[in-house]
């Protein structure tokens, strides 16, 4: 049993944030957060350099984020 599960059992907390499918849920959330960070970096680079390649990279990352979000919602239903 992981430490987080032990803490949840000991505290007796029954809230939505209790760990149920930690690995699968966190993989999706971490990917979206990482992609969001890349998008922010590319936005700053675009403001500095005004390069069209950076805009294309931004669009690809945003599309990947949308796909991950839609797939995550389908699995929850």
N, CA, C and O atoms as a GROMACS GRO file, in nm:
protein
  308
    1UNK      N    1   0.085  -0.118   0.000
    1UNK     CA    2   0.000   0.000   0.000
    1UNK      C    3   0.089   0.124   0.000
    1UNK      O    4   0.185   0.133   0.076
    2UNK      N    5   0.056   0.215  -0.083
    2UNK     CA    6   0.140   0.335  -0.093
    2UNK      C    7   0.118   0.427   0.026
    2UNK      O    8   0.021   0.414   0.100
    3UNK      N    9   0.209   0.519   0.041
    3UNK     CA   10   0.201   0.612   0.153
    3UNK      C   11   0.076   0.699   0.144
    3UNK      O   12   0.014   0.728   0.246
    4UNK      N   13   0.040   0.741   0.024
    4UNK     CA   14  -0.078   0.827   0.008
    4UNK      C   15  -0.204   0.752   0.048
    4UNK      O   16  -0.291   0.808   0.115
    5UNK      N   17  -0.214   0.625   0.008
    5UNK     CA   18  -0.332   0.547   0.046
    5UNK      C   19  -0.337   0.527   0.197
    5UNK      O   20  -0.445   0.532   0.256
    6UNK      N   21  -0.222   0.505   0.259
    6UNK     CA   22  -0.218   0.491   0.405
    6UNK      C   23  -0.267   0.618   0.472
    6UNK      O   24  -0.345   0.613   0.567
    7UNK      N   25  -0.220   0.732   0.422
    7UNK     CA   26  -0.262   0.859   0.481
    7UNK      C   27  -0.412   0.881   0.464
    7UNK      O   28  -0.478   0.931   0.556
    8UNK      N   29  -0.466   0.846   0.349
    8UNK     CA   30  -0.609   0.861   0.328
    8UNK      C   31  -0.689   0.772   0.422
    8UNK      O   32  -0.793   0.813   0.473
    9UNK      N   33  -0.640   0.648   0.444
    9UNK     CA   34  -0.711   0.558   0.536
    9UNK      C   35  -0.703   0.609   0.679
    9UNK      O   36  -0.802   0.605   0.752
   10UNK      N   37  -0.584   0.656   0.719
   10UNK     CA   38  -0.566   0.701   0.856
   10UNK      C   39  -0.649   0.825   0.886
   10UNK      O   40  -0.706   0.838   0.994
   11UNK      N   41  -0.656   0.916   0.790
   11UNK     CA   42  -0.729   1.040   0.816
   11UNK      C   43  -0.881   1.020   0.806
   11UNK      O   44  -0.958   1.101   0.858
   12UNK      N   45  -0.923   0.913   0.739
   12UNK     CA   46  -1.065   0.887   0.726
   12UNK      C   47  -1.135   0.981   0.630
   12UNK      O   48  -1.257   0.995   0.633
   13UNK      N   49  -1.058   1.046   0.544
   13UNK     CA   50  -1.115   1.141   0.449
   13UNK      C   51  -1.180   1.066   0.335
   13UNK      O   52  -1.116   0.980   0.272
   14UNK      N   53  -1.305   1.097   0.307
   14UNK     CA   54  -1.374   1.037   0.193
   14UNK      C   55  -1.417   1.150   0.102
   14UNK      O   56  -1.535   1.185   0.094
   15UNK      N   57  -1.321   1.205   0.033
   15UNK     CA   58  -1.346   1.318  -0.056
   15UNK      C   59  -1.312   1.276  -0.199
   15UNK      O   60  -1.247   1.174  -0.219
   16UNK      N   61  -1.355   1.354  -0.297
   16UNK     CA   62  -1.326   1.319  -0.437
   16UNK      C   63  -1.178   1.311  -0.468
   16UNK      O   64  -1.139   1.246  -0.565
   17UNK      N   65  -1.093   1.378  -0.388
   17UNK     CA   66  -0.951   1.377  -0.419
   17UNK      C   67  -0.879   1.257  -0.360
   17UNK      O   68  -0.757   1.248  -0.373
   18UNK      N   69  -0.951   1.164  -0.296
   18UNK     CA   70  -0.886   1.042  -0.249
   18UNK      C   71  -0.834   0.964  -0.369
   18UNK      O   72  -0.890   0.971  -0.478
   19UNK      N   73  -0.729   0.890  -0.347
   19UNK     CA   74  -0.663   0.820  -0.457
   19UNK      C   75  -0.743   0.696  -0.493
   19UNK      O   76  -0.764   0.609  -0.408
   20UNK      N   77  -0.788   0.686  -0.618
   20UNK     CA   78  -0.857   0.566  -0.663
   20UNK      C   79  -0.785   0.503  -0.782
   20UNK      O   80  -0.752   0.385  -0.778
   21UNK      N   81  -0.759   0.579  -0.887
   21UNK     CA   82  -0.679   0.531  -1.000
   21UNK      C   83  -0.563   0.627  -1.018
   21UNK      O   84  -0.554   0.697  -1.119
   22UNK      N   85  -0.476   0.631  -0.920
   22UNK     CA   86  -0.372   0.734  -0.914
   22UNK      C   87  -0.285   0.736  -1.039
   22UNK      O   88  -0.262   0.842  -1.096
   23UNK      N   89  -0.237   0.619  -1.081
   23UNK     CA   90  -0.141   0.616  -1.192
   23UNK      C   91  -0.204   0.664  -1.322
   23UNK      O   92  -0.144   0.747  -1.391
   24UNK      N   93  -0.322   0.615  -1.355
   24UNK     CA   94  -0.383   0.653  -1.483
   24UNK      C   95  -0.424   0.799  -1.485
   24UNK      O   96  -0.400   0.870  -1.583
   25UNK      N   97  -0.485   0.845  -1.378
   25UNK     CA   98  -0.533   0.983  -1.373
   25UNK      C   99  -0.415   1.080  -1.374
   25UNK      O  100  -0.420   1.181  -1.444
   26UNK      N  101  -0.312   1.051  -1.297
   26UNK     CA  102  -0.199   1.143  -1.289
   26UNK      C  103  -0.119   1.147  -1.418
   26UNK      O  104  -0.063   1.251  -1.453
   27UNK      N  105  -0.114   1.035  -1.491
   27UNK     CA  106  -0.043   1.038  -1.619
   27UNK      C  107  -0.108   1.138  -1.713
   27UNK      O  108  -0.040   1.217  -1.777
   28UNK      N  109  -0.241   1.134  -1.722
   28UNK     CA  110  -0.312   1.227  -1.810
   28UNK      C  111  -0.294   1.371  -1.761
   28UNK      O  112  -0.264   1.461  -1.841
   29UNK      N  113  -0.310   1.393  -1.631
   29UNK     CA  114  -0.299   1.529  -1.578
   29UNK      C  115  -0.158   1.583  -1.594
   29UNK      O  116  -0.140   1.700  -1.628
   30UNK      N  117  -0.057   1.499  -1.569
   30UNK     CA  118   0.081   1.545  -1.583
   30UNK      C  119   0.112   1.579  -1.728
   30UNK      O  120   0.182   1.676  -1.754
   31UNK      N  121   0.062   1.499  -1.822
   31UNK     CA  122   0.086   1.528  -1.963
   31UNK      C  123   0.026   1.663  -2.001
   31UNK      O  124   0.089   1.742  -2.071
   32UNK      N  125  -0.096   1.689  -1.956
   32UNK     CA  126  -0.161   1.816  -1.989
   32UNK      C  127  -0.086   1.933  -1.927
   32UNK      O  128  -0.070   2.038  -1.990
   33UNK      N  129  -0.038   1.916  -1.804
   33UNK     CA  130   0.037   2.023  -1.738
   33UNK      C  131   0.169   2.049  -1.809
   33UNK      O  132   0.208   2.164  -1.828
   34UNK      N  133   0.238   1.942  -1.850
   34UNK     CA  134   0.364   1.957  -1.922
   34UNK      C  135   0.340   2.027  -2.056
   34UNK      O  136   0.416   2.116  -2.094
   35UNK      N  137   0.235   1.986  -2.127
   35UNK     CA  138   0.205   2.050  -2.255
   35UNK      C  139   0.165   2.196  -2.237
   35UNK      O  140   0.199   2.281  -2.320
   36UNK      N  141   0.095   2.225  -2.129
   36UNK     CA  142   0.059   2.365  -2.101
   36UNK      C  143   0.184   2.449  -2.075
   36UNK      O  144   0.192   2.564  -2.118
   37UNK      N  145   0.282   2.390  -2.005
   37UNK     CA  146   0.408   2.462  -1.982
   37UNK      C  147   0.480   2.488  -2.113
   37UNK      O  148   0.534   2.596  -2.134
   38UNK      N  149   0.483   2.387  -2.203
   38UNK     CA  150   0.545   2.407  -2.333
   38UNK      C  151   0.474   2.518  -2.411
   38UNK      O  152   0.539   2.598  -2.478
   39UNK      N  153   0.343   2.521  -2.404
   39UNK     CA  154   0.267   2.624  -2.474
   39UNK      C  155   0.304   2.763  -2.422
   39UNK      O  156   0.320   2.857  -2.500
   40UNK      N  157   0.317   2.775  -2.291
   40UNK     CA  158   0.353   2.905  -2.234
   40UNK      C  159   0.493   2.947  -2.278
   40UNK      O  160   0.516   3.064  -2.307
   41UNK      N  161   0.586   2.851  -2.282
   41UNK     CA  162   0.722   2.882  -2.327
   41UNK      C  163   0.720   2.928  -2.473
   41UNK      O  164   0.786   3.025  -2.509
   42UNK      N  165   0.642   2.857  -2.556
   42UNK     CA  166   0.635   2.894  -2.697
   42UNK      C  167   0.570   3.031  -2.716
   42UNK      O  168   0.607   3.105  -2.807
   43UNK      N  169   0.473   3.064  -2.632
   43UNK     CA  170   0.411   3.197  -2.642
   43UNK      C  171   0.513   3.306  -2.613
   43UNK      O  172   0.516   3.409  -2.682
   44UNK      N  173   0.596   3.285  -2.512
   44UNK     CA  174   0.698   3.384  -2.480
   44UNK      C  175   0.798   3.396  -2.595
   44UNK      O  176   0.838   3.506  -2.632
   45UNK      N  177   0.838   3.281  -2.651
   45UNK     CA  178   0.931   3.284  -2.765
   45UNK      C  179   0.870   3.357  -2.884
   45UNK      O  180   0.939   3.429  -2.956
   46UNK      N  181   0.739   3.337  -2.906
   46UNK     CA  182   0.674   3.405  -3.018
   46UNK      C  183   0.672   3.556  -2.997
   46UNK      O  184   0.694   3.633  -3.090
   47UNK      N  185   0.645   3.598  -2.874
   47UNK     CA  186   0.644   3.742  -2.846
   47UNK      C  187   0.781   3.804  -2.870
   47UNK      O  188   0.792   3.920  -2.910
   48UNK      N  189   0.886   3.725  -2.846
   48UNK     CA  190   1.021   3.777  -2.864
   48UNK      C  191   1.062   3.775  -3.010
   48UNK      O  192   1.116   3.873  -3.061
   49UNK      N  193   1.038   3.662  -3.080
   49UNK     CA  194   1.097   3.645  -3.213
   49UNK      C  195   0.999   3.660  -3.329
   49UNK      O  196   1.043   3.685  -3.442
   50UNK      N  197   0.869   3.647  -3.307
   50UNK     CA  198   0.767   3.655  -3.413
   50UNK      C  199   0.795   3.555  -3.526
   50UNK      O  200   0.795   3.591  -3.643
   51UNK      N  201   0.818   3.430  -3.488
   51UNK     CA  202   0.853   3.326  -3.585
   51UNK      C  203   0.731   3.237  -3.611
   51UNK      O  204   0.662   3.198  -3.516
   52UNK      N  205   0.703   3.205  -3.738
   52UNK     CA  206   0.586   3.125  -3.774
   52UNK      C  207   0.601   2.979  -3.730
   52UNK      O  208   0.502   2.912  -3.704
   53UNK      N  209   0.724   2.929  -3.721
   53UNK     CA  210   0.747   2.790  -3.679
   53UNK      C  211   0.703   2.771  -3.534
   53UNK      O  212   0.649   2.666  -3.499
   54UNK      N  213   0.725   2.872  -3.452
   54UNK     CA  214   0.682   2.864  -3.312
   54UNK      C  215   0.530   2.858  -3.304
   54UNK      O  216   0.476   2.786  -3.220
   55UNK      N  217   0.462   2.931  -3.390
   55UNK     CA  218   0.315   2.927  -3.392
   55UNK      C  219   0.267   2.789  -3.432
   55UNK      O  220   0.170   2.738  -3.375
   56UNK      N  221   0.332   2.728  -3.530
   56UNK     CA  222   0.294   2.592  -3.572
   56UNK      C  223   0.316   2.493  -3.458
   56UNK      O  224   0.234   2.403  -3.438
   57UNK      N  225   0.425   2.507  -3.385
   57UNK     CA  226   0.450   2.422  -3.270
   57UNK      C  227   0.345   2.439  -3.162
   57UNK      O  228   0.301   2.343  -3.100
   58UNK      N  229   0.304   2.564  -3.141
   58UNK     CA  230   0.198   2.594  -3.044
   58UNK      C  231   0.068   2.525  -3.083
   58UNK      O  232   0.000   2.468  -2.998
   59UNK      N  233   0.034   2.531  -3.211
   59UNK     CA  234  -0.090   2.468  -3.258
   59UNK      C  235  -0.085   2.317  -3.238
   59UNK      O  236  -0.186   2.258  -3.198
   60UNK      N  237   0.029   2.254  -3.264
   60UNK     CA  238   0.042   2.109  -3.246
   60UNK      C  239   0.025   2.071  -3.099
   60UNK      O  240  -0.044   1.975  -3.067
   61UNK      N  241   0.088   2.148  -3.010
   61UNK     CA  242   0.078   2.118  -2.868
   61UNK      C  243  -0.064   2.140  -2.818
   61UNK      O  244  -0.115   2.060  -2.739
   62UNK      N  245  -0.129   2.245  -2.864
   62UNK     CA  246  -0.268   2.271  -2.823
   62UNK      C  247  -0.360   2.160  -2.873
   62UNK      O  248  -0.450   2.118  -2.800
   63UNK      N  249  -0.339   2.113  -2.996
   63UNK     CA  250  -0.420   2.003  -3.048
   63UNK      C  251  -0.399   1.876  -2.966
   63UNK      O  252  -0.495   1.804  -2.939
   64UNK      N  253  -0.276   1.849  -2.926
   64UNK     CA  254  -0.248   1.731  -2.843
   64UNK      C  255  -0.318   1.744  -2.708
   64UNK      O  256  -0.371   1.645  -2.657
   65UNK      N  257  -0.317   1.863  -2.650
   65UNK     CA  258  -0.385   1.884  -2.522
   65UNK      C  259  -0.535   1.858  -2.536
   65UNK      O  260  -0.596   1.796  -2.449
   66UNK      N  261  -0.594   1.906  -2.644
   66UNK     CA  262  -0.738   1.885  -2.665
   66UNK      C  263  -0.769   1.737  -2.681
   66UNK      O  264  -0.867   1.687  -2.626
   67UNK      N  265  -0.686   1.665  -2.757
   67UNK     CA  266  -0.708   1.521  -2.777
   67UNK      C  267  -0.698   1.447  -2.644
   67UNK      O  268  -0.782   1.362  -2.615
   68UNK      N  269  -0.597   1.478  -2.563
   68UNK     CA  270  -0.584   1.413  -2.433
   68UNK      C  271  -0.703   1.444  -2.344
   68UNK      O  272  -0.752   1.356  -2.272
   69UNK      N  273  -0.751   1.567  -2.347
   69UNK     CA  274  -0.865   1.607  -2.265
   69UNK      C  275  -0.991   1.531  -2.306
   69UNK      O  276  -1.066   1.484  -2.221
   70UNK      N  277  -1.014   1.520  -2.437
   70UNK     CA  278  -1.133   1.450  -2.486
   70UNK      C  279  -1.126   1.302  -2.452
   70UNK      O  280  -1.226   1.243  -2.411
   71UNK      N  281  -1.009   1.240  -2.469
   71UNK     CA  282  -0.994   1.098  -2.435
   71UNK      C  283  -1.016   1.075  -2.287
   71UNK      O  284  -1.077   0.976  -2.248
   72UNK      N  285  -0.966   1.167  -2.204
   72UNK     CA  286  -0.985   1.154  -2.060
   72UNK      C  287  -1.131   1.163  -2.021
   72UNK      O  288  -1.176   1.090  -1.933
   73UNK      N  289  -1.206   1.252  -2.085
   73UNK     CA  290  -1.349   1.265  -2.055
   73UNK      C  291  -1.427   1.144  -2.100
   73UNK      O  292  -1.523   1.105  -2.033
   74UNK      N  293  -1.390   1.082  -2.212
   74UNK     CA  294  -1.461   0.963  -2.259
   74UNK      C  295  -1.442   0.847  -2.162
   74UNK      O  296  -1.535   0.769  -2.141
   75UNK      N  297  -1.323   0.835  -2.103
   75UNK     CA  298  -1.298   0.724  -2.010
   75UNK      C  299  -1.372   0.743  -1.879
   75UNK      O  300  -1.410   0.645  -1.815
   76UNK      N  301  -1.392   0.868  -1.837
   76UNK     CA  302  -1.462   0.894  -1.712
   76UNK      C  303  -1.609   0.860  -1.722
   76UNK      O  304  -1.671   0.823  -1.621
   77UNK      N  305  -1.668   0.871  -1.842
   77UNK     CA  306  -1.812   0.848  -1.858
   77UNK      C  307  -1.845   0.704  -1.863
   77UNK      O  308  -1.962   0.668  -1.876
   0.00000   0.00000   0.00000
